[in-house]
Amino acid sequence: MARIAKKPVDQSGRPLGPRAQQTRQRLLEATAALLEERSLRDISVVEIARNVETSPATFYQYFKDVPDATWQLAEAANREIPALVARIEAPWSGRAGLEEARAVVAGFIEHWDAHRAVLRIRNLASEEGDRRFQKSRRDAMQPILDALAGKVKEAQGAGRISEQIHPYAAAAALASMLERLAAFHREIQAFGADREALIETCARILVQTATGRAAS
């Protein structure tokens, strides 16, 4: 089921009008741009506000602090996940199935390329125990785990995968591979595996592991 985007509100809970939404979006974009350049702790509200030619007081109308703005960027990135889940849930058989798997891998890479700094902060904060970021990461990954586990269960029902393999253990392994590949694909390319090779290799692993079919 697709996530329904909540209408943005200010810190008092009041819905934002069109002009306020534009200001809020500009502040988020400025935050994201700065996160690409340096760490979260080195970014100030004053700097974000200056970059959009407004005041710190305006920033605080929409966000509690810089981590709050970063969390809201992570929540916005999550709205791209249903499209990836839909491709995982599509039939994976024959050449069409391999094409869907390729699209999943490419989509993960594009998702991370578009939100790399925010997603890395989300994951780090989640591992450090921040509950907001933990939930954001869980909301992103749980539908992917469910869809991959569903693929494994289907293959087990058809006798193509051993019952000794736990569907969610397999799904977690595949999801971890996708996330790490997407996060570090540029570094991996330094070893001679270009983007096309990474997508093809990962897609074939996905198909073979999740469906029990040879990727062809």
N, C-alpha and C positions, 0 to 999 in steps of 0.2 A: 504494500500500500504506500502511495506517495506521501511524503511528509507535507503538511500544509504549513506554509510560512506564516508565522505570526506577524501581525501588523506591529511595526515598531512603536514604542512608547518612550516617554522621557522618564527621568528618575522618579517622578511622582506617580507614574503609571498612566499619565494622560496620553491618548493617541496623538501621533504627530501629523500635522498638516503637510501638504506637498513641499512647501519651502523648508520646513524643519527636517523633513526626510532627506532633502537634498543636502542640507548642512551636515546631518548625521552621516550620510554616505561619504561625503568629502572627508570628514574626520576619519572614517574607517579606512578609506583609501590612503590617506596620509600615514596612518598607523601602519598599514601593510607595507607601504613603500619603505618606511624607516626600518621595519623589521627585517627587510631584505638586506639592509646595510650593516646592522649591528644588533647586539643582544637586547632582550626585553628590558633588562635592568638599566641599560644605558639610554633609554628613551624617556623623555619627559613630556608631561602634558603641555607645558609651555611651548616646546618645539613643535608638537603636533598642531597646536592651535596656530602658531606662527605660519606654518606651511600652508594653511588654508585661509590665512588672513582673518582670523577671528581671535577670540579671547579664551583663556583657560576657563573662565566662568561658563562660556558656551559649551565647551567640552563636557564640563561637569553636569550640564543639563541632561546629557544623554548617557554618560558613562561614569561609573564610580572611580575608575582609575585606568591606567594603561592595560593592566592584565584583563580588566573587564572588557575593554574594546577588543583585545586580542581574542578573548573567548567568543565574543559575538562574531568576529571574523571566522572562527572555527565553525560556529553554528551555521553561518551562511554557506560555508564550503560544503557542509553536510547535505545541502539541498541538491548537490550533484550526484549523490549516491544512488537514488532510486533508478537512474538510467543505467548504471552499471549492474545493479541487481537484476533489472529486466533482461539484460543480455545473459546473465548467468542462468536465469530461469528459462530461457529459450531452449528449444531442443538442441542437444549437442550430439549430432550423429553425422558421419560423412564429412564432406568438404564444407557444407554449410555450418556444421557444428564447430569445426576448426576455425572458420571465419569468425564465429561469435566469440570464441575464446581469444582469438587475436584482438578483437575489438575490446574485450574486457581488459586485457593487459595494456593495450594502447591507451584506453580510457583512464586506467589507474595512473599511468605515467603522466598523462596530460593533467589529471587532477592534482598530482603532486607538483608538477612544474608550475601550475597556476597559483598554488597556495603553499609552496615549500616551507617558507619560514614559519607561517602560522601553524601548519601541521606538525612541524618538528617541536615547536613550543608546546602545542597541545599534548603531544605524546610524552614529552619530558615532564610537564606539569602533572600529567596523569600518573606517571610512574612515581612522582614525588608525593602523591596523595591528594592533589587538589581535586575535590569532588566534582566541581563544575566541569573541569576538563576530562575527568574520568567518564562522566556521563556523556559528554560530547563525543569522545572516542568510541565509547560503547554504542552510542546511537549510530555512529558511522559504520562500525564493523559488524554489529550483530546481524543486520539484514544480509550481509555478505556471507557470514558464517552459516546462517539458516539456509540460504540458497545453495551454497556448496554442499552442505550436509544433506540437503534434499537430493542433490544429484547422486551422492554416494549411496543413499538409501535406495534410490530407484535402481541403481546398478546392482546393488545387493539383491534386490527383489527379482532381478532378471538373471541372477547367478553369475554375474560378471566380476564381482568383487567379493572377496572372502568376508564372511560374517565376523571374523576375528578383528577386522578393522572397524574401529568406532567411527561413525560418520562425523561426529564433531571434532574428534582428534585429527582426522584427515582434513576436515574443513579448516581447522585452526592452522595446520601446517601450510596449507595452500594460501590462506589469507595472509599469513606471515611472510611467505615468499613474495606475494604480490606487493605488499606494503614496503618491504625492504628493497625489492628491486626498483620500485617506483621512486623511493626516497634516494637511492644511491646509484641510479642507472648511469649518471655521468661519470662517476668514479669507476664503475665496472667497464665502461667503454674504453678506459685507459689501458685495459688489458687486451684490447683488440676485438671485443664483442660490441659491434655497433648496435644502434637502436633496433634495426630490423632483426638482427640475430637474437637480441634479447627478447623481443616480442615473440618471435617464432619458437624459441626454446621454451619460454615460460608457458606459452599457449599449449604446446604439445604436452608438457608436464601436467597442466590443468586437465586436459581432455583425458589423458591416460589414467591419471589418478582418480578423477571424479567420476568417470564413466566406465572404466575398465575396458575401453575400446582403444585400439591402436589409432593414433592420430594420423589420418591420411588425407 
